[in-house]
Amino acid sequence: MEKEIGRRALLCGAIALAVGVSPSIAEAAVPAAGVAQRKDGKLDIDLSKNPALKKVGGVITIDLSNGSSVAVVRTALGVKGLTVLNLSCTHNGVTVMQNGNQWLCPAHGSQFTLAGKVSQGPARTALFKYPSTATLKTLTIG
């Protein structure tokens, strides 16, 4: 015997899907602005030109000249709350894509948290984290 879904339950479910059930759902990644390559090969990112990184869950992406992609994720407030990830899946090298609060490998289904930790295999190791330092104005990668 099937139960009939009430109008109120249907409306509440639709609203939950539309706004997200978790307040920590990340916004879609946006291309980085204000990126400059230094003579030593490091990248400087002007944080004032990347408003997505002002709040936890914000993500920007950078396409590198070697064909790989990097994401900068705001994982916590403060200058130490920025994580820089290589977006190549550690299972087979396919570029992962953001899917809400996670990175998803379209090839074999590996899933990673926004901070790069494995949450579902077949990948067994976290996404590679680039060394970085930040001030209130600039993030330096490398």
WOPEQUI-V884622 format. One record per residue. OMEGA is omega in whole degrees, -180 to 180 (999 if undefined). BURIAL is I if it has 24 or more other ideal C-beta (glycine too) atoms within 12 Angstrom, else O. Layout:
omega = [OMEGA | OMEGA]
burial = [BURIAL | BURIAL]
This chain:
omega = [-180 | 176 | 177 | 178 | 180 | -180 | -180 | 179 | 179 | 179 | 178 | 178 | 179 | 179 | 179 | 178 | -177 | -177 | -178 | -178 | -179 | 179 | -177 | 179 | -177 | 173 | -180 | 179 | 177 | 177 | -180 | 174 | 176 | 180 | 178 | 177 | 179 | 179 | 180 | 177 | 179 | 177 | 173 | 178 | 177 | -175 | -180 | 180 | -179 | -176 | 178 | -177 | 180 | -178 | 180 | -178 | 178 | -176 | 169 | 179 | 178 | 175 | -178 | -178 | 180 | 178 | 179 | 179 | -179 | 174 | 170 | -176 | 174 | -178 | 178 | 178 | 178 | -176 | 178 | -177 | 177 | 179 | -179 | -174 | 167 | -175 | 175 | 180 | -179 | 177 | -174 | 174 | 179 | 180 | 178 | -179 | 179 | 176 | -177 | -178 | -177 | 172 | -177 | 176 | -178 | -177 | -174 | 173 | 176 | 179 | -180 | 174 | 177 | 179 | 173 | 180 | 178 | 174 | 175 | -179 | 28 | 177 | -179 | -180 | -178 | 173 | -179 | 177 | 175 | 174 | 180 | 174 | -178 | 167 | 178 | -175 | -171 | 170 | 177 | 179 | 178 | 999]
burial = [O | O | O | O | O | O | O | O | O | O | O | O | O | O | O | O | O | O | O | O | O | O | O | O | O | I | O | O | I | O | O | I | O | O | I | O | O | O | O | O | O | O | I | I | I | O | I | O | O | I | O | I | I | O | O | I | I | I | I | I | I | I | O | O | O | O | O | O | I | I | I | I | I | I | I | O | O | O | O | O | I | I | I | I | I | I | I | I | I | I | I | O | O | O | I | I | I | I | O | O | I | I | I | I | I | O | O | O | O | I | I | I | I | I | I | I | I | I | I | O | O | O | I | O | O | I | I | O | I | I | O | I | O | I | O | O | O | I | I | I | I | O]
